[in-house]
Amino acid sequence: MNDWWPTPAEPCPVEGGMQARSRRGAIAQTWWSERFITVLESLGVGGRLQRGRTYARKGQVMDLSLDAGAVTARVQGSRARPYKVRIGLTAFDKQQWAAVCQALADDAWYAARLLAGEMPPDIEEVFTRVGLSLFPARAGDLSMDCSCPDWSVPCKHLAAVFYLLAESFDDDPFAVMAWRGRDREDLLAAVSALRGGGGRVAADEVEDAAVPLSECLDAFWVMPAGVPRRAAAQAPPDALLDQLPELDLTVRRRPLVELLRPAYLRADS
């Protein structure tokens, strides 16, 4: 009598799909990929990330391509034809990148880390200093499109791509900048040229950029810069359900989380 609920459609299996390395828990492993996921969740994008994690771990993403301003992918859902996914982020123009490269070149510490192939943990401050944001700062910074019929944005197909994108940032932190329009080779070449074309930072320059410990003991435990103020997260009322671990629990063939979701949505109204 009460078996009218449709059985959730299972995605078609994919052979050779892009499978997330993480099998449980957080997917992001480095500060820059964690920062990316945190920004997405703070923008209210986290509502469907749990289902996206499942897709990412099952290998439903068939391919993923990152270019300046856009990430495109194909995700296999429950239909025979894969869905086309696109995540857009405005690339910086030449003048904006020129300001960033100059700021990086002017600071021996940043230049040394970048030319050594490392991502400085506070590199966001350089972008902020020139009036830019390396990561998306608000929902309007991202455009998200999927050819699936799901009305939610992001759908689970978009969320799966977000997770694999974060994991790709673990492998190559410079991919974040490539999405903004400047790949690793061009960025390092520009910084090197602005420093005189030497291609590396002299050791004495790095030493000059660092203050000796004996001269900064009084302020050793003082925060060198204020923490950026960020707007409070505007998460949907049912976002808590999407942060739960994956539950293999159903009621009348319907996932328990989906049965609880309407109650969470009504409680906020």
Summary of the structure (lengths in Angstrom):
residues: 269
radius of gyration: 22.0
end to end distance: 30.4
largest distance: 79.6
contacts: 724
relative contact order: 0.18
helix: 44%
strand: 11%
